[in-house]
Amino acid sequence: MLPNDPHAVTTPEALAALYEAPHPRFLAKVADRLEPRSLEFIAASPFCILATSGPQGPHATPRGDAPGFVRALDERTLALPDRRGNNRLDGLRDILADPQVALLFLIPGVGETLRVHGTARITADPGLRAQFAEQGKLPATVLLVTVREVYAHCAKAIIRSKLWGERRRPQGVPTNGELIAAHTAGGAIDPQQYEAEYQERLRTQLY
């Protein structure tokens, strides 16, 4: 923050005054487990960002491998192998101090991203490490994330950044409408109708 900034936003009330209130459906689009559509998205993702916070502050760490390198052990548990890297272990050290984590999954060619929040623990279980062997190499550890929240994030940031260029959406990846419908309780969302409205918003409300 700039010193003596007269426009500094320092309270929740001041922040809320600068934005329109979110539509109720955007607040309701949160699942507390890994339902089938989220599992399809994660299985197609070759890259995620792991966000942690510890005594030295926050860290955001890239994680990537072949699509499906992050696997669901059950509807509330994700397993993420720790492949060879620079061994700084910033994120893992954070988890030892504070298990709260966030994961952001991306798929090349797909505008939507999938956000997962929960708590994590680190295991060196030999059997679990063996399940993630690649080219004869075992990960040093596996991160087990207990899922608390799952929800899709819209494509506007990816579209504005032109991150994927002309790359096309892979077949089989669930649409945003399908994800939102899966994450909204009570069957309140029709996925086809939501997707049509969503695509129109992307065309007319990007800025």
N, C-alpha and C positions, 0 to 999 in steps of 0.2 A: 504494500500500500504506500502511495506517495505521502510524505509528511505533510500534515496540515491540509489534506485533501478535503475540500468542503463537500465533495460529492461521494465520499466514501460510504459504502453500504455496510452497516455494522449490526443490524438487527433483523430477525426474521420478518418483522412487519414491514420494514423498509424494502427488503428484498421482494416480498410478495406484491408490494405496490407497483413494482416495475414490470410485472408479468400478468398476463391473463391467467385466470384460474384454470387448472387442468380439467379436461373433460372427465367426468366420473368413470368412464370406461377405461381411461388411461391409468387411473388409480386402482381399478379392479383387475387389471390384466396381469396378476401375479399368481404363480403356482407355488406350492410348497413342496413339490416333488418333481421328479423327472418323468413326465408323462411321455407317451410315444412320439409326439411331434418334436419335443425337445431332444429326445434321444436320437431321432433322425438327423437333426441339425448338428448335434455334437459328433455323430458318426461321420458326417461329411466334412467336418472342419479339420484342416491341417495346421491351424494356428490359433493360439489364444494368448491373452495377456493375463498374467497373475499379479494381482495387486495385494500388497501386504503393508503392515505398519508395525514398527517396532521402536526400540529405544533411540535409534538413529534417525527416526522419521519414516516417511512412506517410501515404498519402492514399487515400481511397475516392471515386471520381468517378462520378456517374450518366451514363449514355449511353442515348439513346433516339431512336426514329424508328418508321416503319412496320415491321410485322413483317417480318423478313428483312433488316433494315438491316445486320446483320453477316453477311458472306458467306464461305463456304469457297472458297478458291482450289484447294485439294486436300485430301487427308485429314489433313494435318498443318499447314495454314495457314489462319488466319482473317484477314479484312480488315475493319477497323473504321474508318469515316470519322470525321474530327473535324469536326463541325458547328460553326456559329457559337456562341460562348459568351462568357464574360467575359474570355477571353484571359489568365487567370492562368497557365495552362499547367502547373499543379502536377504533374499526372500525367505529362505529356510530359517535363518537366524531370527528373522522377525516372527515367524510362526512359533518358535520356541517361547518367545516372550508374549505374543498375542496371537491366538489362533484364528482371529477374524480374517477372512480372505474374500476376494472377489475375483471372478473369472469373466473375461470378455472373449467370446468365441467369434471368429471371422471365417468366412468362406470366400475365396476369390470368385468374383463375378456376382456375388450376392450383396445387396445393399443392406439388408437387415443384419443385425448382430444379436447374439444371445448373451444375456447377463445372468450370472449365477453368483449368489451370495451364500456364505456359510462359514463353517469353521473347519480347520484342517489339522491333521496330525501327520507326522512323518514316520514311516515304517521302513525297516530294513529286512522285512520278512522274506526269507529265501524263496519260498514258493511263489509269492506274489511278484517278486523281482523277476523270476524265471518266466512268468507269463508275458513280460514286456521285453524279452530278449530280442535284439536286432543285430544281425550280422555277427552273431556269436558274443555280443557284448550285453551285459546286464546293466540296468540303471543302478546307480549307487543306492538310491532310495526310491520309494514311491510315496507320493503325497495322496492322502485319503481325505477327500472333502465331503463333509456332511452338509447336505444341501438344506438351506433355509428358505431361499427365494429363487425363483426362476422367472425371467420375463424377457420378451423380445424388445429390441430397441429399433426404432424406425430407420429408414434408409437415408434420411436427409443429409447427414454428415458425410456418408460415403459418396452420395451423388454430388454434393457440393465440391468435395475434394477431388472428384474424378479419379478416385483411388484405383479402380479396376479398369479404367479406360473403356475400351469396347468389348472387354471380356464378357461373355454371355453367362447367364445363370445356369449352373449345372442341373441336369434333370434329376428329379426326385427330392430336391431340397424343399421342405415345406414352405408355403407362402407365409407372408406376414399374417394374413387373415386366418390361416390354419393355426398358426402359433398363438395368436391372440385368442381365438376361440377355445383352444386347448387350455389356456392359462386363466380363462374367465369362468368362474364358478356358475353352475346352474344352467349351462347351455344358453346363455343370454346373447351370444354373438353368432350370427350366421357367417361362416367363413368366406363364402363367395361374395356376399353383399359387402362385408367389411373390406375385402380385398379390392373390390371395384371402387369403393369410396376412398380407400387408402391411395390407390394409384392416381385418382383425381386430385387428392390433396398434394401428392408429390409433384404433380404438374403445375398446380396453381399456388401452392403455399411454401415453396422451397425457401423463400426469403420473406 
